[in-house]
Amino acid sequence: MVQIDKTTENDITTLSITGEVDASSSIQLDEALGEVVNHGAPGILIDCSGLSYISSAGLGVFMSYIEDIKTKNLRMALFGLNEKVKNVFDILGLDQLLTLVNTKEEALAVVNEA
Amino acid sequence: MLSKKGIIRIALILAVFSWLAMSLSDIIILFSRMSELVKPGIGHYFPDIFFILYALSLYVFYQYRIEAAHSSTFVDLLWKIFVTGLLTTVVSLLLKSLDFVMGNTSLLQNPVLIDSMFLIHLGLLPAFLISTFIVWKRLVLYQKTKLQIKAWTLFEYLLLVSLFSPFLPTVARAVVFYALILMGIFLSANMKWVAYLNFKQKWKSILLLILTQLYLAYFYMSLFDMRKTYEFLVVAQDSVFILSLLIFTGIYATFSLLVILFNLPTSSVFEQKLEEVVNFQRLSQSVQTEQSEKQVYEILLETSVRATKADAAWIEARVDEEDTVFRHNIGQDVIHNIKTYITSQKDHNPFDFAKTEKGLRPAKHLRKMKGVPFNSIVVLPITIAEEHLGMLVLLKELKEGFNKELLEITQTFVNQAGISIEGFRLMSEAIANERYKEELNIAKKVQSRLLPNVLDANDDFEITAFSAAADEVGGDYYDSFKINDDKVALIIGDVSGKGTSAAFHMSQMKGVFHGLAQLDLPPAEFLIRANRAISTSLDKTSFVTISYFVLDRTEKRVEFARAGHCPTLYFDHQQGKAAYFTNKGLGLGIVRNNSFANYVQPREFTYQPGDVLILYTDGITEAKNFKGEEFGYDRLAALVNDNARLDAPGLQQKIIAELYEFCGQTDLDDDYTTIIVKFK
């Protein structure tokens, strides 16, 4: 249901999520994100341009790493969210806790700041 | 109706009575003949008629007494014949020895005494013959066909006719006699029961049959000797009936004896085949008898060893996620040595072979191996549906000790074991599934009890709610609480996750709601405290979204705040337009510290009659049609716009009907809930 590709370049790891993240595929997302947060580069980009749907379980995965990212001083940005997916993040209020931007350039700018 | 026991008793009494009557009438006739002057008071045919009655009673008696034959009762049946024969012979011999002891005294020349002796024999012999006859009947008709039953019935009718032979003309007697002999030979060809005797039983049967024939010969001689010696005997019955019965029983006994004798050498093969079938059954039934996978392997090992007569064997398999070795007559160290030896050989490795391919292959690798007594080895893979479960290894001291037939039967055992194990796995899956369903049912019940039947209202507004859960238990929650006469608290929420954990979190949310609502808190404060209360009990990836409302009648005002729940839809009657509130908020449990307060934006508005407040869960806005389009916020707002004049239940029905029409199906994938508040 979901495909997650990981590329690392200059201290920045990019996870590209393609497909739908529901209760069952959220486990994959959790594994991938956990790997990056715990052992990866300090900069994390999440490419959501291929993400067509995310359920509350998927949101729960992002939510569960907010605290870790903060304590480890990592910088993470999500980009390329379609309107529907963006709306789901917004309604729950995650837009206030995560960095959601439109383009990869904006995301890179956010991550390279600091 | 008479019971079986009753019939047996009556037949026995009748037999005794008719024998006594026969003897009495016979002796009366004898007396009158001897004195010549006195005319017998009864007809000369009386003894013969009583004999017929005697024979018929005996037939009924044994017919009910001797049970149908089964493979396990054949020898018992022969034993019964033997015992009956022994008893009758012993009685007869005692009488004769009496005769011998007395010598040729004048007393024993008395025709009456001789006749009595004859009559006693005439009572004993039919008892033995008819009981044997019934046993033969059971054996002949074992695994019967229609033709055999017909032939046997004809045979019995002919015997019945022969009973009346003293009243038949000589020609008819001869015809009946020869017909009986021929039919007897024809029927004697039926001896399927012999095949089911094992080696030991065959020997027993041979012994019992020889003894039976001795009795038959003895009776034949003693009875017909008497008939020849003393011409004054009255009862003529011994001619056709007894003779043909004697001959038939004798023929069948001889045939059986010969067939058993010729079957002796091959009986071990038949026994082995039978054992294979039984073992097969054991393997296939192991699933039903609540045994474990482990036991299936144990049965497989045992049966394979027995079927192939292997000297040693072992099975390697994964049982309950653990590598397990089942051994027969072989030590762990020997197994290890053999495995190391074979893997060290350069040509085909049977252990690898077992893992990769199906089929069987005798290997001769052990011939050159020193230190083990085994000279042939065979490895059979145990698989189910391409999955490799393990392997069976059989060892023999003989060179090339496994022939094709033995391996084929072992292969079927292995296959059956695979099927049994697959059955186990399917069964445990089914059980787990059943448990899960049961859990879901409980969760559903819990969930439905958490939702109120009636929501609190006052005369300023009417309120109606509707909630439906999908197959799985979801986490939609709504509730109301009357804070005081003027104030009503209202909550709608959605707990993330499904199943029992959702139901559990929902019940916690209900507790939090009822605990905090009565404190009459402003909505923002309610959310902050609810977040604090529920965060501690949610797992890392779970959260709860809610919207909390306080409807105040005195000021015609609604205060509310949103914690990550879907934006509230409001229809303003004056403007004639429905719109979503855009205040921000954050789901409960996402930020689990005091900073949560920063994310709460409380709002308030005053209401007018005709205004409508529409609360819902994401099951409605995210419902999809077959094209994958969502029902969406705009469609919901437009629907409310067009139907706002309806009362609360009317609007609710409209929304539900529209939703189902949009989805084009009766089952929705998600839970959905609406609450309509219409102000008056």
Interface residues (C-beta under 8 A of the other chain):
Chain A: A23 S26 D30 S56 A57 L59 G60 V61 M63 S64 I66 K84 I91 L92 G93 L94 Q96 L97
Chain B: D494 S496 G497 K498 K540 T541 S542 F543 T545 A563 G564 H565 C566 P567 K584 G585 L586 G587 I590 V591 Y599 D618 E630
